[in-house]
Amino acid sequence: MIAPFELRWAGSIPEAVELLGVEDAHAVAGGTALVLLMKQGLLRPARLVSLAGIPSMTGIERQDDGSLRIGALLTIREAERSS
């Protein structure tokens, strides 16, 4: 059984930093490994902060210098469909 926790969604990186500023807070994006640790009782966070809603952490963008900016939360499917 998973212990109770608070779940918050960040809309920006500064908001995520603020939400993670409490004791025993953890960031989550996909969360599969995190959920397994919680089910096993090995991790009991007071707060989880979802990063999935932060637009600047997704997508692929070509920069002015020709390089690519790849967001840390880019999914394989998004990469596959990018042009």
PAGUTI-194857 format. One record per residue: chain; x, y, z of N, C-alpha, C in turn. Coordinates in steps of 0.001 Angstrom, whole numbers, plus 500000, padded with zeros to 6 digits. Layout:
<pts>
 chaine    n_X    n_Y    n_Z   ca_X   ca_Y   ca_Z    c_X    c_Y    c_Z
      A      X      Y      Z      X      Y      Z      X      Y      Z
...
</pts>
This chain:
<pts>
 chaine    n_X    n_Y    n_Z   ca_X   ca_Y   ca_Z    c_X    c_Y    c_Z
      A 500837 498821 500000 500000 500000 500000 500887 501250 500000
      A 500472 502233 499234 501232 503474 499138 500785 504426 500243
      A 501769 504999 500941 501493 505966 502008 500921 507249 501393
      A 500078 507965 502124 499500 509218 501604 500578 510251 501274
      A 500311 511044 500240 501225 512100 499822 500417 513196 499126
      A 501025 514353 499017 500420 515476 498310 500962 515470 496877
      A 500091 515653 495887 500505 515707 494491 500238 517102 493960
      A 501281 517733 493412 501166 519087 492852 501682 519065 491423
      A 501121 519913 490568 501539 520029 489180 502193 521380 488968
      A 503396 521375 488455 504110 522621 488172 503835 523034 486733
      A 503642 524330 486522 503419 524850 485182 504645 525516 484590
      A 505685 525680 485401 506921 526307 484940 508077 525778 485781
      A 509285 525994 485294 510453 525548 486045 510575 526288 487377
      A 510401 527625 487409 510457 528311 488710 509395 527804 489694
      A 508219 527482 489199 507176 526954 490085 507571 525577 490607
      A 508172 524748 489766 508630 523426 490199 509678 523556 491295
      A 510612 524484 491120 511656 524700 492128 511018 525104 493453
      A 510033 525982 493385 509347 526418 494607 508600 525250 495269
      A 507878 524467 494484 507120 523342 495034 508031 522257 495607
      A 509224 522124 495053 510171 521120 495537 510956 521599 496750
      A 510698 522838 497181 511446 523421 498291 510979 523002 499666
      A 510118 521997 499758 509694 521505 501068 510412 520193 501359
      A 510497 519853 502619 511174 518624 503006 510476 517407 502415
      A 511245 516484 501918 510786 515212 501384 509864 515356 500173
      A 510169 516317 499308 509447 516464 498045 510271 515820 496935
      A 509590 515211 495965 510261 514547 494854 509618 514954 493544
      A 510441 515166 492526 509948 515466 491185 509588 514161 490486
      A 508542 514226 489674 508125 513054 488913 507766 513497 487499
      A 508211 512699 486514 507858 512970 485123 507070 511776 484604
      A 507736 510637 484476 507044 509409 484084 506565 508675 485325
      A 507482 508469 486242 507139 507974 487562 507063 506480 487771
      A 507339 505666 486752 507191 504219 486910 508060 503676 488037
      A 509339 503993 488049 510236 503496 489094 509852 504067 490452
      A 509459 505322 490470 509056 505972 491707 507850 505271 492332
      A 506864 504949 491520 505662 504262 492018 506021 502891 492579
      A 506912 502181 491911 507332 500866 492418 507999 500992 493785
      A 508871 501983 493941 509523 502204 495238 508500 502554 496316
      A 507497 503340 495943 506456 503708 496905 505607 502497 497284
      A 505281 501654 496328 504491 500441 496612 505237 499496 497539
      A 506558 499458 497401 507381 498587 498245 507673 499209 499604
      A 507238 500441 499812 507474 501126 501074 508894 501645 501233
      A 509662 501649 500149 511037 502105 500203 511163 503621 500081
      A 510113 504255 499585 510092 505705 499433 508723 506202 499888
      A 508732 507175 500790 507488 507744 501315 507558 509270 501243
      A 507405 509808 500027 507497 511257 499886 506293 511964 500502
      A 506534 513146 501045 505437 513966 501556 504716 514640 500398
      A 505484 514956 499331 504914 515658 498177 505571 515153 496902
      A 504757 514933 495874 505262 514677 494534 504924 515885 493682
      A 505881 516319 492881 505683 517456 491990 505816 516962 490549
      A 504708 517007 489821 504724 516568 488431 505341 517652 487552
      A 506287 517239 486722 506935 518144 485782 506307 518046 484387
      A 505359 517144 484223 504781 516852 482913 504078 518045 482271
      A 503633 519007 483054 502907 520145 482500 503761 521358 482201
      A 505073 521203 482183 505955 522337 481932 506295 522362 480437
      A 505699 523286 479681 505888 523303 478224 507345 523418 477784
      A 508151 524148 478517 509545 524343 478105 510392 523082 478254
      A 509839 522025 478850 510606 520794 479038 510239 519723 478010
      A 509417 520077 477030 509032 519119 475997 509400 519684 474631
      A 509216 518892 473611 509399 519351 472243 510827 519379 471752
      A 510919 519587 470445 512196 519742 469757 512115 521049 468979
      A 513117 521882 469131 513135 523164 468418 514495 523385 467777
      A 514472 523836 466529 515727 524217 465877 516074 525621 466341
      A 517310 525787 466786 517782 527075 467283 518340 527907 466129
      A 518521 529199 466370 519038 530109 465348 520404 529685 464813
      A 521198 529029 465647 522535 528605 465201 522517 527244 464490
      A 521302 526684 464269 521177 525411 463565 521150 524192 464474
      A 521436 524377 465747 521400 523249 466691 519946 522936 467067
      A 519769 521815 467733 518442 521417 468203 518378 521522 469713
      A 517240 522008 470218 516969 521993 471653 515970 520871 471872
      A 516364 519869 472634 515505 518714 472916 515105 518782 474376
      A 513802 518887 474620 513296 518989 475981 513552 517720 476772
      A 513829 517880 478043 514147 516747 478919 512989 515759 479046
      A 511759 516217 478832 510593 515342 478950 510042 514896 477601
      A 510821 515082 476549 510402 514659 475219 510187 513150 475205
      A 509050 512720 474693 508799 511282 474595 509369 510748 473286
      A 509585 509465 473243 510081 508835 472030 509085 509050 470895
      A 507806 508975 471197 506761 509179 470184 506822 510594 469607
      A 507028 511606 470462 507158 512972 469979 508381 513122 469074
      A 509473 512521 469449 510693 512579 468635 510458 511901 467280
      A 509770 510796 467331 509482 510041 466114 508616 510852 465147
      A 507679 511628 465674 506749 512393 464837 507263 513778 464449
      A 508389 514193 464994 508897 515524 464682 509415 515573 463240
      A 509369 516755 462683 509824 516868 461283 511173 517556 461213
</pts>
